[in-house]
Amino acid sequence: MNLNKCPKCDTAVAKVNAEPVEIVFSRTDRYRGFSYACPNCYSVLSIEMNPLTLKDDILTEIQELRQVTQEVDPETVVENPQE
């Protein structure tokens, strides 16, 4: 097994502590993600977007934008663009 070392405490890391986090890009753009920390010193090693929830987050944003567009001008929205 390839063991990496924590850049802070220099301990070999074979597993990490993962915790859910909220990633904020602006006041309105928020996504769910994971924080990965060293199990020895708890220093954050990495943060990434949660690929399992990213699709749901994007779909929710599209639906909200679509609703706003329909409220402004219902004739500009295509109901089934693939048909």
N, C-alpha and C positions, 0 to 999 in steps of 0.2 A: 504494500500500500504506500502510495506517495504521500508523505506528510509535509504540509506547508508549515511555515512558522509565522506566528503573530508578529507584526512589525513593531508592536509596542513592548511586549514582554519577552519576545524571542522564544516562546514555548511552542513546541510542535502542536499543530492543530489537526486532529483527525476528524473532528466534528465541531459544529458551531451551535450557538444558541440562536434560534430564529424567533423573532417577534413581529407581529403585525404592526405596521406603522401607516400613518397617513402622509402622503407626499403632496405638498402644496406648491403649485407653480405660480399661482396668483390668487387673488381673493376668491375667484370662482372655480378655478381648475384644481380639483383635488382628486387624487387617486389612491387606491389601496396598494400597499407594498409590503415588503419584508425587510427587516433589519437583521443582519447576521453579525453576531458578536463572538469574541474569543471567550471560551468557557472558563479560562483561567483569570484574565484581568478584566473581562467584560468590555473591552475596547471594541468599538464598532469597526468591523472589517469591510462591510459592504452594505449597500441599500439598493434594492431594485424594485421595480413595479411587479405586482403580482400578476403573472400572465393569465391565471385562471379567472381573475375578476376584471382584468383590463377590458376584455370584450364586452362584459356587462356594463362597465362604466361608459365606454364609447357609445354603445347602443342607447343608453339612457340620455346621453348628451344629444344624440341625433334626434331622438324622439322629442326632447324638449325644444330643440331648434325647429323641428317640423311643426310643432304645436304653435310656436310663436309666429312662424311664417303663415300658417293657416289663419291665425287671428288677424294678421295684417292684411293679407290678400289671399283668400281661399282659392282663387282661380289659378294661382301660380304654383300650387302644389300638385304634383303628379302622384296619384294614389298608388298605382302599381307600375313603376317604370320598366319592369322587365316583361310585361305582357305585351 
